[in-house]
Amino acid sequence: MSGTAAAPEGITNPPIDDLLEAADGSKYGLVIYAAKRARQINAYYSQLGEGLLEYVGPLVETHVQEKPLSVALREIDSGLLTIRPVSPEEAAAEAAAVAPSDPFAAPADDSRGF
């Protein structure tokens, strides 16, 4: 019965060693890289029915019921994505733009004298 078993999917395909090379050898970098892309793919599918299309969809052919993380890992293995280092200033500016303002914060200029 050799050759009748399907090739395993998920983290074994693509091989973890190839994925680590694409993420500059850092397993933590690979996790962040793949998770961010998986969130983008998930948001794309969520917005597809609404017609917003803010995010880019999968860059590789997907299978039925395939998880966004598996798609992201296959995209990384195919070399379709590139890592762009983010400076601390850029990260802080992005976090400030995304973070909601504190509704309990005191106004900067409180002329009421409290």
SERO-4910 file (N, C-alpha, C, O; in steps of 0.05 Angstrom, whole numbers):
BEGIN
 pado doro    nc1    nc2    nc3   cac1   cac2   cac3    cc1    cc2    cc3    oc1    oc2    oc3
  Met    A     16    -24      0      0      0      0     17     25      0      8     46      9
  Ser    A     41     23     -9     57     47    -10     47     66    -32     39     57    -54
  Gly    A     48     91    -27     40    111    -46     10    118    -46      1    134    -61
  Thr    A     -5    105    -28    -33    111    -26    -40    133     -6    -61    145     -7
  Ala    A    -21    138     12    -26    159     33    -21    186     21     -2    191      6
  Ala    A    -39    205     28    -36    232     18    -12    245     33     -6    239     56
  Ala    A      0    264     19     22    279     31     11    296     54     -9    310     50
  Pro    A     24    296     77     14    313     99     15    342     93     34    352     80
  Glu    A     -5    357    102     -6    386     97      1    400    123      5    387    144
  Gly    A      3    426    122      7    442    146     36    449    149     50    456    129
  Ile    A     46    447    173     73    456    179     94    438    166    117    446    163
  Thr    A     87    413    159    107    395    146    109    401    116    129    393    104
  Asn    A     90    414    105     91    421     76     80    449     73     56    453     74
  Pro    A     97    469     70    125    469     64    142    462     89    134    467    111
  Pro    A    167    452     84    184    444    106    192    469    123    196    491    112
  Ile    A    194    465    149    200    486    168    228    498    162    231    523    166
  Asp    A    247    483    153    274    493    147    273    514    125    286    534    126
  Asp    A    257    508    104    255    527     82    241    553     91    248    575     82
  Leu    A    221    550    108    207    574    119    225    591    136    224    615    135
  Leu    A    242    578    152    261    593    169    281    608    152    289    631    160
  Glu    A    290    597    130    308    611    112    295    637    101    308    657     99
  Ala    A    269    635     95    255    658     84    251    679    105    248    703     99
  Ala    A    251    672    131    247    691    153    274    698    166    274    704    190
  Asp    A    295    696    152    322    703    162    331    686    186    346    695    203
  Gly    A    321    661    187    330    642    207    317    645    234    324    630    253
  Ser    A    299    663    238    287    668    264    259    655    265    242    662    250
  Lys    A    256    636    284    229    624    286    209    643    297    185    641    290
  Tyr    A    217    663    313    198    683    323    190    702    301    167    710    299
  Gly    A    210    709    284    204    726    261    185    712    242    167    725    231
  Leu    A    188    686    238    171    671    221    142    670    232    123    673    217
  Val    A    139    667    258    113    667    270     99    693    266     75    694    259
  Ile    A    112    715    271    100    742    268     93    747    239     72    757    232
  Tyr    A    112    740    221    109    744    192     85    729    182     68    740    168
  Ala    A     83    703    189     60    687    179     34    695    192     13    695    179
  Ala    A     35    703    218     10    711    231     -1    736    220    -26    739    217
  Lys    A     16    756    214      6    781    202     -6    776    175    -27    787    168
  Arg    A      7    759    159     -4    753    132    -30    738    134    -49    742    119
  Ala    A    -32    719    154    -56    703    158    -79    722    166   -102    718    157
  Arg    A    -74    742    183    -95    761    190   -104    777    166   -128    783    164
  Gln    A    -86    784    148    -93    799    124   -111    782    106   -131    791     96
  Ile    A   -104    756    104   -120    738     87   -148    734     99   -168    735     85
  Asn    A   -149    731    126   -174    728    139   -192    753    136   -216    751    132
  Ala    A   -179    776    139   -194    802    135   -204    804    107   -226    815    102
  Tyr    A   -188    795     87   -196    796     59   -222    780     55   -241    789     43
  Tyr    A   -223    755     66   -246    739     63   -270    751     78   -293    748     68
  Ser    A   -265    764    101   -287    776    116   -299    800    100   -323    804    100
  Gln    A   -282    815     87   -291    839     72   -301    833     44   -311    850     31
  Leu    A   -296    808     35   -303    801      7   -333    805      2   -340    815    -20
  Gly    A   -350    798     20   -379    801     16   -388    830     18   -409    837      6
  Glu    A   -373    847     32   -380    875     35   -370    892     12   -379    915      9
  Gly    A   -352    882     -4   -342    897    -27   -321    917    -20   -315    935    -36
  Leu    A   -309    916      4   -289    935     12   -262    930      0   -249    948    -11
  Leu    A   -253    905      1   -227    896    -11   -204    914     -4   -189    924    -21
  Glu    A   -200    918     23   -178    934     33   -152    918     32   -130    930     30
  Tyr    A   -154    892     35   -130    874     37   -127    858     11   -146    854     -4
  Val    A   -103    848      7    -97    832    -17   -104    803     -9    -97    793     12
  Gly    A   -117    789    -28   -125    761    -23   -102    743    -26    -79    751    -30
  Pro    A   -107    717    -24    -85    697    -26    -70    699    -53    -82    703    -74
  Leu    A    -44    696    -51    -27    698    -75    -21    671    -87    -10    669   -109
  Val    A    -29    650    -73    -26    622    -83    -54    610    -86    -73    620    -74
  Glu    A    -55    589   -101    -81    575   -104    -89    562    -78    -73    548    -66
  Thr    A   -113    567    -69   -122    556    -44   -140    531    -48   -152    528    -69
  His    A   -141    515    -27   -158    491    -28   -183    497    -11   -183    515      5
  Val    A   -203    481    -14   -228    484      2   -221    479     31   -207    461     38
  Gln    A   -232    496     48   -228    495     77   -199    497     86   -192    487    108
  Glu    A   -182    510     71   -154    514     79   -152    538     97   -164    559     91
  Lys    A   -138    535    118   -135    556    138   -117    579    128    -99    573    112
  Pro    A   -123    604    136   -106    626    127    -77    623    134    -60    632    119
  Leu    A    -71    611    157    -43    608    164    -28    589    145     -5    593    139
  Ser    A    -42    568    136    -30    549    117    -24    564     90     -4    559     78
  Val    A    -43    581     82    -40    596     58    -16    615     61      0    617     43
  Ala    A    -14    628     84      8    647     89     35    633     88     54    643     76
  Leu    A     36    609    100     62    594    100     69    585     71     93    586     65
  Arg    A     50    578     55     56    571     27     65    595     12     82    593     -6
  Glu    A     53    619     17     62    643      3     90    650     11    106    658     -6
  Ile    A     97    647     36    125    653     45    144    633     32    165    642     22
  Asp    A    137    608     31    154    588     18    158    593    -12    179    587    -23
  Ser    A    137    603    -25    139    608    -54    155    634    -60    161    639    -83
  Gly    A    162    649    -40    177    674    -44    160    696    -55    170    715    -67
  Leu    A    134    695    -51    116    716    -61    114    740    -42    103    761    -50
  Leu    A    124    737    -18    124    759      2    152    766      9    170    750      8
  Thr    A    156    791     16    182    800     25    180    813     53    159    825     60
  Ile    A    200    809     69    201    821     96    213    849     93    234    853     81
  Arg    A    198    868    105    208    895    106    212    903    135    192    905    150
  Pro    A    237    908    143    241    916    171    227    943    177    226    961    161
  Val    A    216    944    201    202    968    209    218    982    231    226    970    250
  Ser    A    223   1008    227    238   1023    247    220   1028    272    196   1028    269
  Pro    A    232   1032    295    216   1038    319    198   1062    316    176   1063    327
  Glu    A    208   1083    302    191   1107    298    167   1101    281    145   1110    286
  Glu    A    171   1084    261    149   1077    243    128   1060    258    104   1063    254
  Ala    A    138   1042    275    120   1025    291    104   1042    311     80   1037    315
  Ala    A    117   1062    323    103   1079    342     82   1096    328     60   1100    339
  Ala    A     88   1106    305     69   1123    290     45   1106    281     23   1116    282
  Glu    A     50   1081    273     28   1064    265     11   1057    289    -14   1056    286
  Ala    A     23   1051    311      8   1044    335     -9   1068    345    -31   1065    354
  Ala    A      2   1092    343    -13   1116    351    -36   1121    332    -57   1130    341
  Ala    A    -33   1115    307    -55   1120    288    -77   1099    291   -101   1106    287
  Val    A    -70   1075    300    -90   1054    303   -103   1054    330   -127   1048    332
  Ala    A    -88   1062    351    -99   1061    378   -121   1082    382   -119   1105    374
  Pro    A   -143   1073    394   -165   1092    400   -157   1111    422   -141   1104    439
  Ser    A   -168   1135    421   -161   1154    442   -174   1146    468   -195   1133    468
  Asp    A   -162   1154    490   -172   1146    516   -196   1164    523   -194   1188    525
  Pro    A   -220   1152    527   -244   1168    533   -243   1180    560   -258   1199    566
  Phe    A   -225   1170    578   -224   1180    605   -201   1200    609   -196   1209    632
  Ala    A   -186   1206    588   -164   1225    591   -173   1253    594   -194   1261    583
  Ala    A   -158   1268    610   -165   1296    615   -158   1312    590   -138   1306    577
  Pro    A   -173   1333    583   -166   1350    560   -139   1363    565   -132   1368    588
  Ala    A   -125   1369    544    -99   1381    546   -101   1409    558    -84   1417    574
  Asp    A   -121   1425    551   -125   1452    561   -152   1453    576   -173   1456    563
  Asp    A   -151   1450    602   -176   1450    618   -178   1477    631   -167   1482    652
  Ser    A   -193   1495    618   -196   1522    628   -218   1525    649   -223   1547    658
  Arg    A   -231   1503    657   -252   1505    676   -242   1507    704   -256   1515    723
  Gly    A   -216   1501    709   -204   1505    735   -209   1483    755   -207   1488    779
  Phe    A   -216   1460    747   -221   1438    766   -196   1427    776   -196   1409    792
***
